[in-house]
Amino acid sequence: MQVYTSNGLNGSVVGSSGATYRQTEAFTLETQHFSDSPNKPNFPTTELKPGQDFHSTTIFRFASDTSLRPLRR
């Protein structure tokens, strides 16, 4: 999985809706095949030939651990 963040943005990029894209306002999680697969013969192939279909499903599940509560003084 690759994680991309908007940390490199400085507020100079404006989207089609007029919103300004700034640092720390976005991130994305991108699933992908094994890194460097095309160069590793023992890895599953990433080649998709004409007429072949590719299907992939990614399920993200997020949870919080309620046992990690702030200490009360």
N, C-alpha and C positions, 0 to 999 in steps of 0.2 A: 504494500500500500504506500502510496506517495501522499504526503501532506503538503499542501500549498497554503501559504498565508499571504495576506495583503501587507505584510510588514515593509515591503519595498516601495509601497506607494507613498506619495507625498502630497496628495490632494489636488494634483494637476490634471488627473483623469476624470472626465465627466461622462456618465452613462447616457444612453439614449433618452432616459426619463428625466434627465437633468440632475440626477443625484451625483454628488462628488464622492469618489472612492478614496478613502483615506486609510492610513495605517491602522492595524489591529481591529478593523471592522469586519473582516471576513476570513474564512478558511474553507478549504475543501479537502475531502478525503477521496482520493482516486484509486480505485482498485485496478490492478493490472496483472499481467503475466509475470512469471519469474524474471527478475532483472537479468539482463545479458543472455536470455534464452537463445537468441539467434546464433550466438557464438559458443554455445555449450551443447555439443552433440548428445550428451546424456540427459539434457533437460527436455521436457515436452516441447513440441514444435509450436511456434507462433504463426506458422505459414497458413494463410487462408487462400485457397485456390479459387479461380473463377467458378461460380456456380455453387460454391459451398456457403453454408450459413454459419454464422457465429451467434451464439446465445450465451448470455451471462446474467447471473442474478447476484446482487450484493444486498445483504441485509445488515443494517447497522442497528445495534441495540445499546442503548445507553442507560445506565443505572447509577444511583448514588448509594453509598454505603452509609446507612443511618447510624452505624456504630461509631463513625468518625464525627463526633460532635465537639464543638468548641468547649474548652475547659471553662467552668464558671468559677469566679473568684468570690 
